[in-house]
Amino acid sequence: MSAPRSAPPFVSRLLRYAWASPCTALGLCLAAPAFLFGARSRLADGVVEVALSERGQAAWLRRLPFTAITFGHCVIGTTAQELERLRPHEHEHVRQYERWGPVFLAAYPLESLWQMLRGRRAYFDNRFERQARSREVHL
């Protein structure tokens, strides 16, 4: 008996995009109004990256609880520079969405809750964040 054949790479990639697509759609819907106020987007390694501001000098950007946030294959960041700096971290979250699909929208906050119940830090001890931080490049 021979080993099962794996799907061609393009089929595998298509399936990952499809599995994460509800989350990507959510991210694109959340980012859409920002384009009325000058947001810019680009495609980086198959991920739509949306920079909310060119220079990040708007006061409302400093009040956001994030510098960048990922929804499926959509990453929303305060500036293009921050998206560049955080790309390895945020693209690890993209891979997490590819594995978990729509379930990730519940898994992430539940993991934070689990860490809090254990007396740990909700964000820094979240296993999804620990995994993403392991991809960061420190210069």
VMD Tcl script that draws the C-alpha trace (Angstrom):
set ca {
  {0.00 0.00 0.00}
  {1.38 3.39 -0.95}
  {1.36 6.51 1.20}
  {-1.52 8.94 0.58}
  {-0.69 11.74 -1.83}
  {-0.85 15.25 -0.47}
  {-2.75 17.98 -2.25}
  {-0.86 20.20 -4.70}
  {0.48 23.35 -3.02}
  {-2.02 25.67 -4.73}
  {-4.95 23.53 -3.53}
  {-3.58 23.51 0.00}
  {-3.15 27.29 -0.10}
  {-6.65 27.77 -1.50}
  {-8.10 25.67 1.32}
  {-6.24 27.73 3.94}
  {-7.59 30.96 2.42}
  {-11.12 29.53 2.33}
  {-10.95 28.29 5.94}
  {-9.83 31.73 7.18}
  {-12.06 33.71 4.78}
  {-14.87 34.59 7.26}
  {-12.24 36.20 9.50}
  {-10.61 37.95 6.54}
  {-14.01 39.34 5.53}
  {-14.49 40.67 9.06}
  {-11.10 42.40 8.95}
  {-11.79 43.96 5.56}
  {-15.18 45.22 6.78}
  {-13.59 46.74 9.87}
  {-10.87 48.42 7.79}
  {-13.14 49.67 4.99}
  {-14.28 52.94 6.65}
  {-10.66 53.93 7.26}
  {-10.12 54.29 3.52}
  {-12.45 57.30 3.61}
  {-9.89 58.96 5.87}
  {-6.73 58.13 3.94}
  {-5.87 54.56 4.94}
  {-3.61 52.72 2.49}
  {-3.28 49.02 1.76}
  {-0.77 46.71 0.19}
  {-0.42 42.99 -0.41}
  {2.48 41.34 1.44}
  {3.02 37.61 1.02}
  {-0.67 37.04 0.25}
  {-1.87 39.15 3.19}
  {-3.76 42.45 2.85}
  {-2.05 44.97 5.11}
  {-3.99 48.14 5.88}
  {-2.14 51.17 7.28}
  {-4.63 53.47 8.99}
  {-2.39 56.53 8.76}
  {0.63 57.51 6.76}
  {2.59 58.96 9.67}
  {0.58 57.94 12.73}
  {0.34 61.47 14.10}
  {-3.44 61.45 14.56}
  {-4.36 61.54 18.24}
  {-7.02 58.83 17.85}
  {-4.35 56.34 16.70}
  {-2.63 56.59 20.08}
  {-5.89 55.66 21.80}
  {-6.22 52.36 19.93}
  {-5.56 49.30 22.12}
  {-3.27 47.85 19.44}
  {-0.52 48.81 17.04}
  {-1.56 46.04 14.65}
  {-4.33 43.45 14.70}
  {-4.97 40.47 12.45}
  {-8.21 39.02 11.10}
  {-7.60 36.09 8.78}
  {-5.51 37.35 5.86}
  {-6.06 41.00 6.77}
  {-3.71 42.90 9.08}
  {-4.73 46.37 10.23}
  {-1.93 48.55 11.57}
  {-1.55 52.13 12.69}
  {1.12 52.93 10.08}
  {2.99 51.26 7.22}
  {6.16 51.43 9.35}
  {4.48 49.53 12.18}
  {3.15 46.94 9.75}
  {6.68 46.44 8.42}
  {8.11 46.15 11.92}
  {5.43 43.75 13.14}
  {5.11 41.68 9.94}
  {6.69 38.46 11.29}
  {4.50 38.61 14.43}
  {1.25 39.41 12.61}
  {1.91 36.90 9.82}
  {2.25 34.22 12.49}
  {-1.29 35.18 13.55}
  {-2.30 34.74 9.88}
  {-0.93 31.18 10.03}
  {-2.91 30.64 13.25}
  {-6.08 31.72 11.43}
  {-5.20 29.32 8.62}
  {-5.05 26.47 11.15}
  {-7.98 27.45 13.36}
  {-10.26 29.24 10.88}
  {-13.30 31.00 12.37}
  {-12.78 29.11 15.64}
  {-9.77 31.37 16.27}
  {-12.11 34.31 16.98}
  {-13.23 32.42 20.11}
  {-10.03 30.48 20.84}
  {-7.88 33.60 21.28}
  {-10.03 35.35 23.94}
  {-10.73 32.03 25.66}
  {-6.98 31.44 25.92}
  {-6.59 34.92 27.46}
  {-9.38 34.16 29.93}
  {-7.72 30.84 30.80}
  {-4.43 32.64 31.51}
  {-6.20 35.21 33.72}
  {-7.96 32.45 35.68}
  {-4.55 30.90 36.28}
  {-3.25 34.23 37.67}
  {-1.22 34.98 34.56}
  {-1.22 37.88 32.11}
  {-4.05 37.68 29.56}
  {-2.02 39.06 26.65}
  {1.61 38.20 27.35}
  {0.95 34.66 28.53}
  {-1.59 33.87 25.79}
  {-0.11 30.92 23.88}
  {-1.04 32.47 20.53}
  {0.89 35.63 21.44}
  {3.86 33.64 22.75}
  {3.95 31.77 19.45}
  {3.75 35.02 17.45}
  {6.48 36.66 19.56}
  {8.77 33.72 18.78}
  {8.66 34.86 15.11}
  {9.67 38.45 15.82}
  {12.97 39.74 14.53}
  {14.91 41.84 17.00}
  {17.52 44.11 15.47}
}
mol new
graphics top color blue
foreach p $ca { graphics top sphere $p radius 0.5 }
foreach p [lrange $ca 0 end-1] q [lrange $ca 1 end] { graphics top cylinder $p $q radius 0.2 }
display resetview
